[in-house]
Amino acid sequence: MQQSVFEHMQQMGHEQVVFCNDPHSGLSAIIAIHNTTLGPALGGTRLWNYDSHDDAIIDALRLSRGMTYKAAISGLNLGGGKAVIVADPSMKSEALWRRYGKFVDSLNGKYITAEDVNTSARDMEYIALETEHVTGVPEYMGGSGDPSPFTAYGVFMGMKASVKKALGSDTLSGKKVLVQGVGHVGQYLVGHLIEDGAKVYIADINSEKIRQTVDKFRTVEVVEGNAIFDMEFDVYAPCALGATLNSDSIAKMKCPVVAGAANNQLADENIHGPMLIEKGILYAPDFLINAGGLINVAAELDGYNRERVMGNVEKIYERTLQIFNLSETEKIHTQAAAMKIAEKRLQDIANVNARM
């Protein structure tokens, strides 16, 4: 890490970073709180076997910043936070989650956790034994369970809006869509796409996830990882880890639309946002269209109502079109347009708070 943690925090506008260590349970975690102007920071906990602690820190900082924008643009009264646990996913245990839950509880509600990559509603149940500051717990505990279906539905809404803007109609019937990453969210998205008549291609580094998806959806075609940018598609849907939109991949892309569930898809938003515009590719900002899961777990805090959640997730469609129109009007890339709207809300509420 060329810059110190403090320098990264200052550059990205973070309020707090908490390092958690417990050798008995094997816990090594980082909780990043980006901004609490709108309310407590809500964001999932990601479990990943990072190559280094520096990589984990950068991921936590980038992800938590994205959560601030995601909550702000979705109209939620929540701030942005995220946590990462550095571990092999196969090594997670009750002891690890409960010790982590105690660390979350020590923040006294400033950070509320939820599911993310390699975590589940069952894991949230263990955390809930140690803190009330957790969402996405199983339905039998009064929670909403797995948020993945809502994330996928929001991405589907954003994708339909993107196709309408780029191709003139929001139907995906007959469209070729590549879904890169077929975990929980990716598989639910595949289901929506097939139901709408799309021709779906899938790619994933995990052969078991590929097998599960092919068994569940017989009509999908598998694309090997090295070939995904050699083919022509109508939509590229990155649904795995971030930074797949970089100088190398964008140069190779043969698609008019990018709309997926992964966080931080742009390796560098200041370089690759404009690069997509120059290439003629319409990009649906990730924190805009993948907000369905956050909208769902946030609803647990006010008394959960599934119909209300679905209605709020469907608003992603119109929000996406609004962002595209702003991008055109102000001649800025779509990520910048989405950030502008989110930042205006943050500044407006900060001004209100300052007058109280």
Summary of the structure (lengths in Angstrom):
residues: 356
radius of gyration: 19.4
end to end distance: 40.1
largest distance: 58.7
contacts: 1320
relative contact order: 0.12
helix: 50%
strand: 17%
